[in-house]
Amino acid sequence: MAVTEQTETREVIIACAQQLMARKGYTAVGLNEILTTAHVPKGSFYYHFASKDALGEAMLRSYFEGYLADFDEILGRDDFTWAERILQYFESWIESQSSFECQGKCLAVKLGAEVADLSEAMRVALRDGIGEITDRIERAIRGGAGDGSVSSIGDPAATASALYELWLGASVVAKVNRSATSMDSALVHTRMVLGI
């Protein structure tokens, strides 16, 4: 098998797993379902991954890589104030999480509580990804304090973590209620916390 084919096979397995698990959850998706959807034989799976947990870790790391690239695009918009970029990020969160067909696009929301106790490797991948997100929120808050568009009081790192946790909780409540009201409230609270 050529190196390109190997890489493509690995990426197809990860993409199929992400699509299925974003809809059903981690434990509800079996390895056979992933392989059938990906049109990949079991031997090819084990060439790339030692186990379903190893796939889960790779899937989460791949997910966060794409997520962070999208976030970096928002944060790189120099024609907006830092406050506007922060609000654009959270507004994009509302947009991506407002699908109430059990197919939320945020794996941290969908899988966080489920896999944290099942797999140490997946827990660490989630922790690392969430850490990267909160680091970016913190940098944006500091940038906003610098350009005067954010008048947040307190420690920017603690504020960034609290905001992420607020939004994570609001996303879960939105799924339960099948309503974006909790995320709309999170946006109002975010504006208040940051003095926007």
C-alpha positions as CSV (number, residue, x, y, z in Angstrom):
1,M,0.0,0.0,0.0
2,A,1.5,3.4,-1.0
3,V,2.1,6.0,1.6
4,T,-0.6,8.3,0.1
5,E,-3.2,5.4,0.2
6,Q,-2.2,4.7,3.8
7,T,-2.7,8.3,4.8
8,E,-6.0,8.5,2.9
9,T,-7.3,5.3,4.5
10,R,-6.4,6.6,8.0
11,E,-8.2,9.9,7.3
12,V,-11.3,8.2,5.9
13,I,-11.5,6.0,9.0
14,I,-11.2,9.1,11.3
15,A,-13.8,11.1,9.2
16,C,-16.3,8.2,9.3
17,A,-15.8,7.7,13.0
18,Q,-16.3,11.4,13.7
19,Q,-19.4,11.6,11.6
20,L,-21.0,8.6,13.3
21,M,-19.9,9.5,16.9
22,A,-21.0,13.1,16.5
23,R,-24.5,11.7,15.9
24,K,-24.6,8.7,18.2
25,G,-21.9,9.0,20.8
26,Y,-18.8,7.0,21.3
27,T,-20.1,3.8,23.0
28,A,-23.1,3.5,20.6
29,V,-20.8,3.2,17.6
30,G,-19.1,-0.1,17.0
31,L,-15.9,-0.8,15.1
32,N,-17.8,-2.8,12.5
33,E,-20.1,0.1,11.8
34,I,-17.1,2.5,11.3
35,L,-15.4,0.0,9.0
36,T,-18.5,-0.6,7.0
37,T,-19.2,3.1,6.6
38,A,-15.5,3.7,5.6
39,H,-15.4,0.6,3.3
40,V,-12.2,-0.5,5.0
41,P,-11.3,-4.0,6.1
42,K,-10.5,-4.8,9.7
43,G,-6.8,-5.5,8.9
44,S,-6.4,-2.0,7.5
45,F,-8.0,-0.5,10.6
46,Y,-5.5,-2.3,12.8
47,Y,-2.6,-1.2,10.6
48,H,-3.5,2.4,11.6
49,F,-4.9,2.0,15.1
50,A,-4.2,-0.3,17.9
51,S,-7.8,-0.1,19.2
52,K,-11.1,1.9,19.1
53,D,-9.7,4.1,21.9
54,A,-6.6,4.9,19.8
55,L,-9.0,5.8,16.9
56,G,-11.0,8.0,19.4
57,E,-7.9,9.8,20.5
58,A,-6.8,10.4,16.9
59,M,-10.3,11.5,15.9
60,L,-10.4,14.1,18.8
61,R,-6.9,15.4,17.9
62,S,-7.9,15.7,14.3
63,Y,-11.2,17.4,15.2
64,F,-9.4,20.0,17.4
65,E,-6.9,20.7,14.7
66,G,-9.6,21.7,12.3
67,Y,-11.6,23.5,15.0
68,L,-8.5,25.6,16.1
69,A,-7.8,26.4,12.5
70,D,-11.3,27.9,12.1
71,F,-10.9,29.8,15.4
72,D,-7.5,31.1,14.3
73,E,-9.2,32.4,11.1
74,I,-11.7,34.4,13.2
75,L,-8.9,35.7,15.5
76,G,-6.8,36.7,12.5
77,R,-9.3,39.2,11.2
78,D,-7.3,42.4,11.8
79,D,-10.1,44.6,10.4
80,F,-12.2,43.9,13.5
81,T,-11.6,44.8,17.2
82,W,-10.7,42.0,19.5
83,A,-14.1,42.3,21.1
84,E,-15.8,41.8,17.7
85,R,-13.6,38.8,17.0
86,I,-14.5,37.2,20.4
87,L,-18.2,37.8,19.6
88,Q,-17.8,36.4,16.1
89,Y,-16.3,33.2,17.7
90,F,-19.2,32.7,20.1
91,E,-21.8,33.6,17.4
92,S,-20.2,30.9,15.3
93,W,-20.6,28.5,18.2
94,I,-24.3,29.3,18.4
95,E,-24.6,28.7,14.6
96,S,-22.8,25.3,14.8
97,Q,-24.6,24.1,17.9
98,S,-28.1,25.1,16.8
99,S,-28.7,21.9,14.9
100,F,-31.0,19.9,17.2
101,E,-30.9,16.7,15.1
102,C,-28.4,15.1,17.6
103,Q,-25.6,15.9,15.1
104,G,-23.9,18.7,17.0
105,K,-20.6,19.7,15.4
106,C,-18.7,20.1,18.6
107,L,-17.2,16.8,19.8
108,A,-16.2,18.3,23.1
109,V,-19.9,18.9,23.8
110,K,-21.0,15.5,22.4
111,L,-18.3,13.3,23.8
112,G,-16.7,15.1,26.8
113,A,-18.6,13.6,29.7
114,E,-19.0,10.2,27.9
115,V,-15.3,9.4,27.1
116,A,-13.5,11.2,30.0
117,D,-14.0,8.2,32.2
118,L,-13.6,5.6,29.5
119,S,-10.2,6.4,28.1
120,E,-7.3,8.3,29.6
121,A,-5.9,9.0,26.1
122,M,-9.2,10.5,24.9
123,R,-9.6,12.5,28.2
124,V,-6.1,14.0,27.6
125,A,-6.9,14.8,24.0
126,L,-10.1,16.6,25.1
127,R,-8.1,18.4,27.9
128,D,-5.4,19.5,25.4
129,G,-7.9,20.7,22.8
130,I,-10.0,22.6,25.4
131,G,-6.7,24.1,26.7
132,E,-5.9,25.4,23.3
133,I,-9.3,26.9,22.9
134,T,-9.2,28.7,26.3
135,D,-5.6,29.9,25.5
136,R,-7.0,31.6,22.4
137,I,-9.9,33.1,24.2
138,E,-7.4,34.4,26.8
139,R,-5.2,36.0,24.1
140,A,-8.3,37.6,22.6
141,I,-9.3,39.0,25.9
142,R,-5.8,40.4,26.4
143,G,-5.9,41.8,22.9
144,G,-9.2,43.4,23.7
145,A,-7.9,45.0,26.9
146,G,-5.0,46.3,24.8
147,D,-7.2,47.9,22.1
148,G,-9.8,49.1,24.6
149,S,-12.6,47.0,23.1
150,V,-12.8,44.7,26.2
151,S,-13.0,46.1,29.7
152,S,-12.9,42.7,31.5
153,I,-11.9,42.8,35.1
154,G,-9.9,40.0,36.7
155,D,-7.5,37.4,35.4
156,P,-7.9,36.9,31.6
157,A,-7.0,33.2,31.9
158,A,-9.6,32.6,34.6
159,T,-12.2,34.6,32.6
160,A,-11.4,32.6,29.4
161,S,-11.9,29.3,31.3
162,A,-15.1,30.5,32.9
163,L,-16.5,31.6,29.5
164,Y,-15.6,28.3,27.8
165,E,-17.3,26.4,30.6
166,L,-20.3,28.7,30.4
167,W,-20.6,27.9,26.7
168,L,-20.0,24.2,27.1
169,G,-22.8,24.1,29.7
170,A,-25.1,26.3,27.5
171,S,-24.6,23.9,24.6
172,V,-25.6,20.9,26.6
173,V,-28.7,22.7,27.9
174,A,-29.5,23.7,24.3
175,K,-29.4,20.1,23.3
176,V,-31.7,19.0,26.1
177,N,-34.2,21.8,25.6
178,R,-33.9,21.8,21.7
179,S,-33.6,25.6,22.0
180,A,-30.8,28.0,21.5
181,T,-32.1,30.2,24.4
182,S,-29.3,29.0,26.7
183,M,-26.6,30.0,24.2
184,D,-28.3,33.4,23.5
185,S,-28.1,33.9,27.3
186,A,-24.5,32.9,27.3
187,L,-23.8,35.5,24.6
188,V,-25.5,38.2,26.8
189,H,-23.5,37.1,29.8
190,T,-20.3,37.0,27.8
191,R,-20.8,40.6,26.7
192,M,-21.4,41.6,30.4
193,V,-18.3,39.8,31.6
194,L,-16.1,41.3,29.0
195,G,-17.7,44.8,29.2
196,I,-18.6,44.8,25.5
